[in-house]
């Protein structure tokens, strides 16, 4: 089944589809042990690839190349890709969509921010005029063949949030995201204005949105949950702890049954080969 339709079917089956934010091939390798869906997070990719905050530094060929490597290693995983504002111009947005669909991405998120853009959970966001964003979104929708498209608004004023959410629901976008929503009550308000259109919720540690379980989100009418940064923040915390311990122990490496070593790491990485090149069955087996 085509990746876009596969994700679309999963979203329509009921319950909440969780997609885990990955920022490099190693984080994806770990996440794949637990979940069958990835979110290629702009926050995580900007941090990992550039060492910079998610404020518009990402170049579209870099994200396309990353997704291509992901798809090679993880042929069956859902892959929803954050393409920010489509890299400014509608023509570029459509070009990126064509590339991502050709290499097997499942879907994209297109936001209505204008430059300079910001992470959806920080202050200072500005949005394009609604008509301008809808024109860009419509061109992307006409360009995609199968790709699932999430229409995202970063509006912050309450009346404007609902106005934009309703307008986005009236398009052929597959899913609606209001980023940085601040309460469960506001999830319910958005749900009410978008009708039967699937709803996506994004929560990030330290962000503006409440921390809700999948069962709580399902009761609120959410269909997709993206977790942008658990891998990234866990990696930062673990690396800080490991290097502090190394320094405190005069450079002596830790030893213990709970420590990952060469064998465990290789076992994880070898799966990225075997998913595409399964070992042949033994003769007579």
N, C-alpha and C positions, 0 to 999 in steps of 0.2 A: 504494500500500500504506500502511496505517496506520503512523504513526511507531513505536509500540511494537513491532508485529510486525516491522517492518523491522529494528530493532535486534536483536530476539530472533533473527531469521533470521541476521543477520550474526554474532552470537555463536556460533550453533550450527554455522556453516560450517567451523569448524576454524581453527587459528592463534590469534593474539591480536588482539583488537580494541582499537586505541589510541584514547583519547579525550583531547583536549587541553584543559586548563583555560583558560577565557577569563574576563575580568573586566569587559570593557566591549565596546561595539560595534566599537571600533577594533582591539582585540586579536583579536576574532573575525574581523574582516576579513583580518587578516594570517594567522591560523591556517588560514583557509579555503583559502588558496593551497597548503597543504601536506597537510592532513588533512580527511577527510570526517566526522569526529566531534568534538563538543564535550563538555566537562564544565563545567557551570556551578558553579564552585568557590566554596564558602562563604568560604574564606580570601581568595580574590581579590576577590569581590564586597564583602565587608566592608571590605577595604582601599580599593577603588576608590570605592564609593558613599558610605561613611561616614567613611573615613579612620581606621578603628578595627580592632583585632585581632578575630579570629574567635572570640569568646567569648560569643555569644548576642545580639548587637545587631541582627541582621537581622530586619526585619519582613516577613511573608510577602507583602503586596501589592507590596512593592518587588521581590522576586525574581520574582514572577509577571509584573509589568510588563516587567522586563528580558527574560525568556524570550519574551514576546510580541513584543518588538522584534527579538529574534534570529530568531525563526521567520519573520517577515516578510522579513527580508533574506536568510535562508539556508533556503529551503524544503525542501532535500533533505538537509540535514545531520542526523546523529544528535545528540540533545541529552539528555544525562543530567544531572539537576538535583539538587544537594545540598540537601535540605530539613532538614538537621540532625535534631533530635528530633521533627520535625513541628510545631515551634513550641509545644511543651509538651503540649497537650491532644490526645487521640485525635480528638475532633470537629474540631478545627482542622486536624489532619493530613489528615483525609479531605476537608475543604473545600478545602484547598490542592491535593490530588491531583486533585480534580474540575476545578479551575481550570486546572491545568497540562495535564491531558489535553485539555481543551476548546480550548486554544490551540496544541496540537500538540507538546508535549514528548514525548520518546521514553521517558523513564524517570526514576525518582527513587531517591535513596539515603535510607533511613530508619535512623537510628542508635539505639542503646540507652543513650545517655548521659542523665544527669540534670543539672539545673541546679545551679550554674553550669557550662555546658558549656565544653569546651576543644577546640582543634585536636587532631586525632587523633595528632599527632606531638609533643606536649608532655606534660610531667608534670602530675599533678593531676586526671586524668580519673576520674570516678565513673560507675558504671552503675546503671541501674534494676534492681530485682528482675526476674529473667528472665520470670516469669509476667506481670508488668505490661507489659513490652515486647512479649511475644508477643501479648497482647490488643490492643495498639495496632497492631501489625503486621497482625494478622488483620483488623481493621477496615479498614485501608488496602487490603489484598488484596481484601476484599469490595467495596470502593468502586471500585477501578480496573476499567475495562472491557478495555483493551488495553495500558495503560502497563506497561512493564517495571519491576519493583520489585527493588531491591537491599537485602537485609537486612544491616545492618552492626553488628558488635559492637566496642566499644572496651575490652573487658576486657583486663587487663594480667597477671593471674596465669595461669600456664601451664595449670593444670587447668581453670580457669574459661573460658579461651579455647576449649579443645577442647569443653567441655560446651556452651557457647553455640553454637559453630559447628555442632555436631551437631544441636542443637535447631532452629536456623534452617534447616538443610538439610531438616528434616522438615516444613517449612511449604511453602506454594505460592509462596514468593518465587522469583524467577527466577534470582537470582545472590546469592552470599555474599561479604561483605567482612569480613576481620579487619583493622582499621586499626592502623597502627603496628607491624606484624609485623617482628621484628628480624633475621631471618636466612632464608636459603634453606632451611635445615633446617626452620624453622617453617612455611614455605609448604608443604613436603611433608607435615608433620604435619596441617595443616589440610585439605589435599587428601585425605588418607587418611580423615578422619572425615566428610567431606561427601558421599562417594560420587560420583555422576555429576553432582551439581549444579554449574553453572558457578561459577568462582571469579574474583573481581576482586582486583587488586593495585594499591595506591596508593603511588607513590613521589614524594617531595618533596625538593628539594635542602636539605640540612641536617637532614632528618628522621631518624626512627629506622630506616627500612627501607633495605635495601641497594639500591644502584644496579645494576639488572639490565637487560640488553637484552631485546628482544622474543623473540629466539630462546632465550635462557636461560629466560625466563618460560614459554615454550611447553613446554620440556623439563620444567619443574616442574609442568605441568598447569594453568597459569593461562589463563583464557579472555578476560579483559578487563583492560586496563591504563589507569589514569587518571593523567594528569600534571597535578597541581593548579596548579602555579605557574611553569612555564618562561617563559610570556609575562610574568607579573607581575615576576618577578625580573630578567628580561632588560630590561624597561622601566626598572626602578629603576637598574640598572647603566648602561644607555645614557644615561638622563637625567642621572645624576651625571657621566658622562664628558663629555657635551655641554656642560653648564653650567659645569663646571670649565674646559673648553677655552675657552668664551666669555669667562669671567672672566680667564683667563690671557692672552688675545689682545686685551685692552682693548675687548671688546664687538664685535669683528669676527667676522661669521658665517664659518664654514668654507666652503671651496669645493673641489670635487673630483668626479670621476666616480662615486665610491662614496657620495656624499651624496644622501639623499632630498630632493627639492624639491617645488614645487607640482604639477608635472605628474605625478610618480610617485604622490603622495598622492591626487590626484584620480582617477587611473586605477584605483587600488585601491578607492576609495569608490563610483565609478560602477557597479561590478559589483553593489553591493548594491541598486541599482535594476533593473539589466538582468536579474537572475535571475528577477524576477517580471514584468518588462515587456520581453521580448525585442524587439529591433528588427525590424520587418516586412521581409520579403524584398523586394529591389528588383524592380520590374516588369521582366520579361524576363530576370531572372537565372536 
